[in-house]
């Protein structure tokens, strides 16, 4: 049963009332005592230390001083009016300044009493001052509070208007922490508590808000982070076990003629060790009788498509059909052309089904698919239409799966009475911690080698003031017979964002690279599909030298002759997107370049992104930096996969805790697969609560 105390509506708490309750619900999603207790501080102010005035230095963000007021006076008139006070301890004086609430403050501070002042010090004309400090009279209570870490909570302007700033939230939580004593049930199994040496849930909830020491805060954080990650892993591992128990996979018992012929006579280049390892993992899955749900990660150009094709040939050799679903027509067409070239001369019939396929051709595809005459069907969302019926679908490959909604994926999965094996490919490297939480119910394969002969793309960072130099470099590359991408973040000029836009860029490119010597294509998301295809095909065939585009070319476009990627306003893009764009070049034998153009004014985060791109081509290292910069909710399509909405754990920092949590969850399920033992009942109930709160979009079902 859910904990009744934690389910208590927040308006029942003394000091909340209907208005504050309404603001808490709308601004923070806080409806209950449990929700309020789960509003964790994002940092703490150390009130355990007092500073002397003479000790103040520029590297101190906050100081806490104990002393007396020497003078308090009002200075200036009307809007320029302020209150100035001289505050003194045994080592010197500091000025305290207020620009608001002056009338109320003037008579508040008495010279014969001792006060505690807390605030951010600043220097003006060589003297230290603190603007709008917190001031409290020394008493038994605040002397005790001064020996604690003070929590700082997230808030909003609307909350602050209702006195729900960080101090207001703390004022609500203080009595709530007292009320919860003896009312917080333990939800982790006793064996896990013992093995991980965890403090109780009640102790953790108390100390996360009002820690009496750094050590108690550390224990509380560890316990609550572990708990959050433990239940995520318990849910994912239980889903995985359920799928393996419920759905028996088709057995691909033999490696047959088509696979062997392709391997011996049609491989475009020798397989890397990483590709061989992944093919072996797929072979083991599909030959075991279990249903395969495998995530295949690989950097751009690592050879994922070749691995996917060989997995589909395994299906064909065992009497099954195969299918690959891509998120765009451009990518579906490219897969079709690539695989047709790979399989040229082999007895394998491939079909392409997209929205552009005409009715007559579609009818033939449907007929051949249902009769079994068609071996492999490649397509877009058109694959999941009602009329598309396979004779015996045994292998489904989903490319860039986070671009599809769960309903779209499940429709393809249900094209058979028994679900086909599923191989999910992504060229967006996913940090290990994110993969374990988003796709923890899937097996994961990684291709971490590039095929032999590929040269690493050289990345350069250039400011807008270097544009003529960059144009000169582009001309040199075109003379060598190469092609160029120039990517913009916007289609049209924006009044709110000072970034380069495609329309203006296209005009300046046409001036710098005039006809007939240079030919320019243009591509963006607002163009009609046939216009996009026309422009893309001109570039693919080499009829144009320069492709001016938005990020519509981010995924899947393969032009081996394109050797330069210029990204305008590159500070506008995230690291993952920059890495994807860079992956559009470097696909041929020539040295390729990625030029990141930016304004001269860069934030520290933007500068870190530029430096990371210059320093490394390793997609997984880039993904780790991206995770640290952006957080887990805004990376790798997690919005569509089901945002994690972690309340305290941080995947960029808590990889070790995540591993502990997964190991513990695995051990619990190994000993008690259905969580039927008495000691696991509270964990089972908590899992049921979480299932009501969230939908697991990472599951392919």
PEVENHU-V625791 format. One record per pair of residues at least 12 apart in sequence whose C-alpha atoms are under 6 Angstrom apart, sorted by sequence separation. I is the first residue (numbers start at 1). GAP is how many residues later the second one is. D is the distance in whole Angstrom. If there is no record, write none. Layout:
i=I gap=GAP d=D
i=I gap=GAP d=D
//
This chain:
i=72 gap=12 d=6
i=84 gap=12 d=6
i=208 gap=12 d=6
i=582 gap=12 d=6
i=51 gap=13 d=6
i=72 gap=13 d=4
i=84 gap=13 d=5
i=153 gap=13 d=5
i=207 gap=13 d=6
i=488 gap=13 d=6
i=50 gap=14 d=5
i=51 gap=14 d=5
i=71 gap=14 d=5
i=83 gap=14 d=6
i=119 gap=14 d=5
i=152 gap=14 d=6
i=488 gap=14 d=5
i=521 gap=14 d=6
i=50 gap=15 d=6
i=71 gap=15 d=5
i=83 gap=15 d=5
i=118 gap=15 d=6
i=186 gap=15 d=6
i=70 gap=16 d=5
i=82 gap=16 d=6
i=118 gap=16 d=5
i=204 gap=16 d=4
i=69 gap=17 d=6
i=70 gap=17 d=6
i=82 gap=17 d=5
i=117 gap=17 d=6
i=69 gap=18 d=5
i=117 gap=18 d=5
i=184 gap=18 d=5
i=68 gap=19 d=6
i=83 gap=19 d=6
i=116 gap=19 d=6
i=370 gap=19 d=5
i=372 gap=19 d=5
i=540 gap=19 d=6
i=68 gap=20 d=5
i=116 gap=20 d=5
i=370 gap=20 d=5
i=371 gap=20 d=6
i=10 gap=21 d=6
i=67 gap=21 d=6
i=115 gap=21 d=6
i=369 gap=21 d=5
i=370 gap=21 d=5
i=9 gap=22 d=6
i=10 gap=22 d=4
i=67 gap=22 d=5
i=115 gap=22 d=4
i=366 gap=22 d=6
i=563 gap=22 d=5
i=9 gap=23 d=4
i=10 gap=23 d=5
i=115 gap=23 d=5
i=562 gap=23 d=6
i=8 gap=24 d=5
i=114 gap=24 d=6
i=520 gap=24 d=5
i=628 gap=24 d=5
i=7 gap=25 d=5
i=8 gap=25 d=6
i=198 gap=25 d=6
i=349 gap=25 d=5
i=352 gap=25 d=6
i=354 gap=25 d=5
i=395 gap=25 d=5
i=397 gap=25 d=6
i=400 gap=25 d=6
i=519 gap=25 d=5
i=522 gap=25 d=6
i=524 gap=25 d=6
i=627 gap=25 d=6
i=349 gap=26 d=5
i=350 gap=26 d=5
i=351 gap=26 d=5
i=352 gap=26 d=5
i=353 gap=26 d=5
i=354 gap=26 d=5
i=394 gap=26 d=4
i=395 gap=26 d=5
i=396 gap=26 d=5
i=397 gap=26 d=5
i=398 gap=26 d=5
i=399 gap=26 d=5
i=400 gap=26 d=5
i=519 gap=26 d=5
i=520 gap=26 d=5
i=521 gap=26 d=5
i=522 gap=26 d=5
i=523 gap=26 d=5
i=524 gap=26 d=5
i=554 gap=26 d=6
i=570 gap=26 d=6
i=6 gap=27 d=5
i=350 gap=27 d=6
i=352 gap=27 d=6
i=384 gap=27 d=6
i=397 gap=27 d=6
i=520 gap=27 d=6
i=522 gap=27 d=6
i=554 gap=27 d=5
i=560 gap=27 d=5
i=570 gap=27 d=6
i=6 gap=28 d=4
i=354 gap=28 d=6
i=384 gap=28 d=5
i=524 gap=28 d=6
i=560 gap=28 d=4
i=564 gap=28 d=6
i=566 gap=28 d=6
i=569 gap=28 d=6
i=570 gap=28 d=6
i=177 gap=29 d=6
i=563 gap=29 d=4
i=564 gap=29 d=5
i=565 gap=29 d=5
i=566 gap=29 d=5
i=567 gap=29 d=5
i=568 gap=29 d=5
i=569 gap=29 d=5
i=564 gap=30 d=6
i=567 gap=30 d=6
i=96 gap=33 d=6
i=98 gap=33 d=6
i=94 gap=34 d=6
i=95 gap=34 d=5
i=96 gap=34 d=5
i=97 gap=34 d=5
i=98 gap=34 d=5
i=252 gap=34 d=5
i=253 gap=34 d=5
i=94 gap=35 d=6
i=96 gap=35 d=6
i=97 gap=35 d=6
i=251 gap=35 d=6
i=252 gap=35 d=5
i=571 gap=35 d=5
i=251 gap=36 d=5
i=54 gap=37 d=6
i=251 gap=38 d=5
i=53 gap=39 d=6
i=249 gap=40 d=5
i=249 gap=41 d=5
i=69 gap=42 d=5
i=248 gap=42 d=5
i=249 gap=42 d=4
i=248 gap=43 d=5
i=68 gap=46 d=5
i=67 gap=47 d=6
i=68 gap=47 d=6
i=332 gap=47 d=5
i=67 gap=48 d=6
i=66 gap=49 d=6
i=66 gap=50 d=5
i=65 gap=51 d=6
i=575 gap=51 d=6
i=65 gap=52 d=5
i=64 gap=53 d=6
i=323 gap=53 d=5
i=327 gap=53 d=6
i=64 gap=54 d=4
i=259 gap=54 d=5
i=321 gap=54 d=5
i=322 gap=54 d=5
i=323 gap=54 d=5
i=324 gap=54 d=5
i=325 gap=54 d=5
i=326 gap=54 d=5
i=63 gap=55 d=6
i=321 gap=55 d=6
i=323 gap=55 d=6
i=325 gap=55 d=5
i=642 gap=55 d=5
i=63 gap=56 d=6
i=641 gap=56 d=5
i=62 gap=57 d=5
i=641 gap=57 d=5
i=62 gap=58 d=4
i=61 gap=59 d=6
i=256 gap=61 d=5
i=485 gap=61 d=6
i=487 gap=61 d=6
i=489 gap=61 d=6
i=149 gap=62 d=6
i=483 gap=62 d=5
i=484 gap=62 d=5
i=485 gap=62 d=5
i=486 gap=62 d=5
i=487 gap=62 d=5
i=488 gap=62 d=5
i=483 gap=63 d=6
i=487 gap=63 d=5
i=148 gap=64 d=5
i=252 gap=66 d=6
i=500 gap=69 d=6
i=499 gap=70 d=6
i=321 gap=71 d=6
i=322 gap=71 d=6
i=320 gap=72 d=5
i=321 gap=72 d=5
i=322 gap=72 d=6
i=324 gap=72 d=6
i=320 gap=73 d=6
i=321 gap=73 d=6
i=322 gap=73 d=5
i=323 gap=73 d=5
i=324 gap=73 d=4
i=325 gap=73 d=5
i=326 gap=73 d=5
i=320 gap=74 d=5
i=322 gap=74 d=6
i=324 gap=74 d=6
i=484 gap=78 d=6
i=482 gap=79 d=6
i=483 gap=79 d=4
i=482 gap=80 d=6
i=484 gap=80 d=5
i=485 gap=80 d=5
i=486 gap=80 d=5
i=487 gap=80 d=5
i=488 gap=80 d=5
i=486 gap=81 d=6
i=487 gap=81 d=6
i=48 gap=98 d=6
i=47 gap=99 d=5
i=48 gap=99 d=4
i=47 gap=100 d=6
i=48 gap=100 d=6
i=47 gap=101 d=6
i=47 gap=102 d=6
i=46 gap=103 d=5
i=45 gap=104 d=6
i=44 gap=105 d=6
i=45 gap=105 d=5
i=44 gap=106 d=5
i=44 gap=107 d=5
i=44 gap=108 d=6
i=43 gap=109 d=5
i=41 gap=110 d=5
i=41 gap=111 d=5
i=42 gap=111 d=6
i=41 gap=112 d=5
i=300 gap=127 d=5
i=296 gap=128 d=6
i=299 gap=128 d=5
i=292 gap=129 d=5
i=293 gap=129 d=5
i=294 gap=129 d=5
i=295 gap=129 d=5
i=296 gap=129 d=5
i=297 gap=129 d=5
i=298 gap=129 d=5
i=457 gap=129 d=6
i=291 gap=130 d=6
i=292 gap=130 d=6
i=459 gap=134 d=6
i=461 gap=134 d=6
i=463 gap=134 d=5
i=464 gap=134 d=6
i=457 gap=135 d=5
i=458 gap=135 d=5
i=459 gap=135 d=5
i=460 gap=135 d=5
i=461 gap=135 d=5
i=462 gap=135 d=5
i=463 gap=135 d=5
i=464 gap=135 d=6
i=457 gap=136 d=5
i=459 gap=136 d=6
i=463 gap=136 d=6
i=463 gap=137 d=6
i=294 gap=148 d=5
i=298 gap=148 d=6
i=302 gap=148 d=5
i=293 gap=149 d=6
i=294 gap=149 d=5
i=295 gap=149 d=5
i=296 gap=149 d=5
i=297 gap=149 d=5
i=298 gap=149 d=5
i=294 gap=150 d=6
i=296 gap=150 d=6
i=459 gap=155 d=5
i=274 gap=173 d=5
i=429 gap=190 d=6
i=429 gap=191 d=5
i=431 gap=192 d=6
i=431 gap=193 d=6
i=240 gap=201 d=5
i=236 gap=204 d=6
i=237 gap=204 d=6
i=236 gap=205 d=5
i=433 gap=218 d=6
i=433 gap=222 d=6
i=331 gap=225 d=5
i=402 gap=235 d=5
i=439 gap=259 d=6
i=438 gap=260 d=6
i=300 gap=283 d=5
i=410 gap=291 d=5
i=299 gap=320 d=6
i=225 gap=423 d=6
i=225 gap=424 d=5
i=229 gap=429 d=6
i=233 gap=429 d=5
i=230 gap=431 d=4
i=234 gap=431 d=5
i=229 gap=432 d=6
i=226 gap=435 d=6
i=189 gap=490 d=6
i=189 gap=491 d=6
i=187 gap=495 d=5
i=188 gap=495 d=6
i=187 gap=496 d=5
//
